[in-house]
C-alpha cells in the first residue's frame, strides 16, 4: 500500500510542476434559452471545447466566461436538453444559445468509473437511464414497483400482493446458485443494504417447522424504504462489463441512484398530495353447493346448511374486499444562495392500506441534501435521509397449521359463516383447519415490522490543478447506511388456531441491526489537447458491513401479554456477521477523433474478509471502445459501434469456517464441530462478460434504436460437495462449475409526432437470455430451498441443462391394473421446460395535447413455467373450484403421473396509466392566493388490467422469492390489487 501511495504522490507532483499557464483570453457573455419559447435555462453548463474552461448559467439563463482569443467553440449541456456545440467568431463578446428538449434522453451522463462519467453518446455499454420524472409517472409504493417493465434485461418480480415491498430485481439472468443474486444498490455514492429479513411468521404457520424464521417467510426487501420522489435519476449497470468497477459485488449488476440536489435559480417549493384506494383484482373462486346432499356427497358435514342465511359466502371478497384510503403527502424545497450554497429538502408521509383489514404500509422520510462551493477550488456536499417505515402484511404463503386464509377457504364449505357476530364473537372454523377463522385473525394476529433507518453521505472535492489544458482533482467520499428492523408476530391464545397447541399463544420478537459503511479517495486527472482528452483516475476504497440479528420466540403466552419473557417456553437464536473489503482501482479514458472514439481500460483489485485468504487481492479488469461513425446516409444521424469486456465477482456468504454446534451430553452443555467442513481456499465467484452493440440516432433526433448482444460466463460457482463419512464431515462448500448466459436486448424510442401543441413519445424494449450449466464438478442436485418435491416441480442444477430448468414427475411407464393411478416406481422424472420467460417486452407511450398528458406502460412477459400449488389446495381438498369437472380432471391426471400443477406464467399487464392536466397559470395562481407558479392534476392507476393463461391469483408471485433459483412456486399468496390515485401537484 505504501508503494502505491508513493507512486500516486509522485504523479501528482509531476502534474503540479507541468501545469500550463493560461493563454490570452477574452470575455464572452450571453443567455441560454429554450428554442421556440425563449424560456431562460438556469444551471446549464457552458465549456470551451479543447480546454477546461467553463461556467454555469444563473437563474436568468445568463453566463459569462473567458475564452481564448480567436475563433472558439462552446459546448452547452443541460439535463433534459440536447447538447449543442456552437462556433463563436473571433472578437465576439455577446453570444446567445438556444437548446431543444431532449425527449429521448439522447444526452445523459452515464457512470463509467468510481470517479468518472461520460456522455451517453459515447458510452460503450448499454446503460439504462431512468429519469425521476419517468420513474414517478404513476405512484408506486416502492422504487422496485416503479421499475417494473422499464429496464430491458431485468426481471422485476413481487413475492405477493401484500403491501410494502417484497420485490426482487434480477439482471441478465441467473448469475449464482448459493451466493447473493440481487443487484448492488448505490445511492449518492453510498453502498446500501437491501437485505430481506424474515419476520418469524414461520413460528405460527410452521411452513418449514420449528420455532424460528424460515426462507418461506414473506419478506420485505429494504429498498422499499427509499422515497422515489427524491430521485433525480437511476442508472442500471446490467452486467460485469459495466459493473466491474464494483469488484466482488458487481456480478449481479448495479443500480445507481442519484438524488436531487439544489440548483441555481429562484427557490421552488413543490407540494404533491395524492389520495387513492385499492381493489382486489383477481380471485380463485369459491365453490357453491346447491343442497345439503351435494355437500354430503362431497365428503363434508352439511350440518348448519339449512339454517344458513347465506349459503354461498364469497370468502375472498369478504376478507380481501377492503377499499383502503391511501395517501401520500410530499413536499420539497430546492434552490441555492448567492454564497454558493445549494440545497434540496424533502419530506414524505405515506400510507397504503391492504386488501385485508389492519394490513398496511406506512412510511415517513426526511431528506436534506446540501452543497457548498468554497472559493474556486473546494466543493463540499452532504446528503442525509432519515426514514421510518411500519409494515403489517398479515399471513400469506405456505403453512401447515391452517392459519393461511386460502388454506381455510380450500377446506371449508362456503355456507359456513366466518363473519363477526352481533355479540362481538367469531364463529369457530372446522377441525380440519384447526378451527381457524381468517376474519378473527385479522383482528387478533398482528405482524408489525418497524424500521428506523439513516442514510448519510459526504463528499469533498478539491481542485489541485485548474489549467486551461489540464485539471487534477482530489476527492474524498464516505457514507453510512444504518438501520434497525424490529419485527414482531403476536398470535394470542384467544385465536382459535392457537388453541389446538399444547402451549397456546405465540410471540416472536426479532431485532436486526445492520450497518454498512464505505469510504474512498481518488485522484482524477484530465489532460485536454486539440486531438484528444485523456482522463486518468485512481484511488482506494473500503467497505464494512456489520450484521446482528436476534430472534426470540415464546410459546404459551397469556392473552394480552406481549413480553416474550413471560412465555412458558422461550427459544432464542442470534446471527452475527462482519465483512470488511478493501479495493484499489485505476482507470484510463481516451476520447479522440473529434470526440467520436472513446477507449477505456481499468482494473479494480479487491480483497475481502469473506475469502479464504483475506489478504489476497483479486483483479477485476475492464476494457471498452465505442466509435460514432459519420453517416452521410439520409435519415440516419449517427451510428455508434460499441464493444465492452469486464469481470466482476460475487463474495462468498459462508463456507470459510468449520462452525461449532451445541451439544448436550449427560446434562452438560458443550460444543462439537459441525458436519460441514470449512474451506480455507474459498474465493469469490467470477463473472466475465463481453457485450457488443449498435446504437442508431435517426430522423434528426426523432428516433433512437439500440441493439445489444452479451455473453456472460460465471466461473468458480459456490456449491456444496459431499464428503466421505470417513473424514468426519458430510459436506463442504467449494468453488466449481460454470454457467454461460447469452442474451439480446433492444430499445427503440421515437417521437412519431411532434408539433407545438401535440407530441407522441413512444418506447419499446425487448430482452431475452438463457443460461446453461456448462461445467459441474458434483452430481446434479436440487438447490437447498425452493421445492416441495418433484411430484410438483423443482429447480435442478445439472451440467448441460438450463440453469432455470424445471424438473418434475410428468409421465408414467405403466398405470396400475385399474388404470387409475401410477405406481411410484413407474413415474417418469423429466425436465419439463424453462421456468424463466422466453422474452420480455415493455411498451411506453406518452401523448401531450395542449395542457393534457396521457402516459401508459404495458409489460409483456412471454413464456415461462410455474408450479401452481394453490390449485392443489382447492382441487385436492375435495371442495374443488366452481368448475368441479376441472378439479376432477386435475386430480385424475395427477394420480396418473401427470404434473397438472405446471402452468405457463406469461402475461400482459397494464402496469401504469396516467391522465394529467396542467392548470392554466392564472387559475393556479388564483387557487393559491397568487403564490403558485403552476399546478397539475392527475388520475393514475397501477396494474389495472392483466391478460394471462395462468389460473392462479398472479403469475408473478413466489413462495420462495428471496433466492436465485426455484422462484416459481405459487402457494396461497396474498392476492393482487389494482391501485388508483388522484394527484394534485403544485409549484410555489
Buried (B, 14 or more C-beta within 10 A) or exposed (E): EEEEEEEBEEBBEEBEEEBEEEBEBBEBEBBBBBBEEEEBBBBBBBBBBBBBBBBBBBBBBBBEBBBBEEEBBBBBBBBBBBBBEBEBEEEBEEBBBBBEBBBBBBBBBBBBBBBBBBBBBBBBBBBBBBBBEBBBBBBBBBBBBBBBBBBBBBBBBBBBBBBBBBBBBBBBBBBBBBBBBBBBBBBBBBBBBBBBBBBBBBBBBBBBEEBBBBBBBBBBBBBBBBBBBBBBBBBBBBBBBBBBBBBBBBBBBBBBBBBBBBBBBEBBBBBBBBBBBBBBBBEBBBBBBEEBEBBBEBEBBBEBBEEBEEBBBBBBEBBBEBEBEBBBBBBBBBBBEEEBBBBBBBBBEBBBBBBBBBBBBBBBBBBBBBBBBEEEEEBBBBBBBBBBBBBBBBBBBBBEBBBBBBBBBBBBBBBBBBEBEEEEEBBBBBEBBBBBBBBBBBBBBBBBBBBBBBBBBBBBBBBBBBBBBBBBBBBBBBBBBBBBBBBBBBBBBBBBBBEBBEBBBBBBBBBBBBBBBBBBBBBBBBBBEEEBBBBBBBBBBBBBBBBBBBBBBBBBBEEEBEEBEBBEEBBEBEEEBEBBBBBBBBBBBBBBEEBBBBBBBBBBBBBBBBBBEEEEBBEBBBBBBBBBEEBEEEEBBBBBBBBBBBBBBBBBBBBBBBEEEEEEEEEEEEEEBBBBBBBEEBBBBBBBBBBBBBBBBBBEBBBBBBBBBBBBBBBBBBBBBEBEEEEEBBBBBBBBBBBBBBBBBBBBBBBEEBEEEEBBBBBBBBBBBBBBBBEBEBEEBBBEBBBBEBBBBBBBBBBEBBBBBBBBBBBBEEBEEEEEBBEEEBBEEBBBBBBBBEBBBBBBBBBBEEEEBBBBBBBBBBBBBBBBBBBBBBBBBBBBBBEBEBBEEBBEEBBBBBBBBBBBBBBBBBBBBBBBBBBEEEEBBEBBEEEBBBBBBBBBBBBBEBEBEBBBBBBBBBBBBBBBBBBBBBBBBBBBBBBBBBBBBBBB
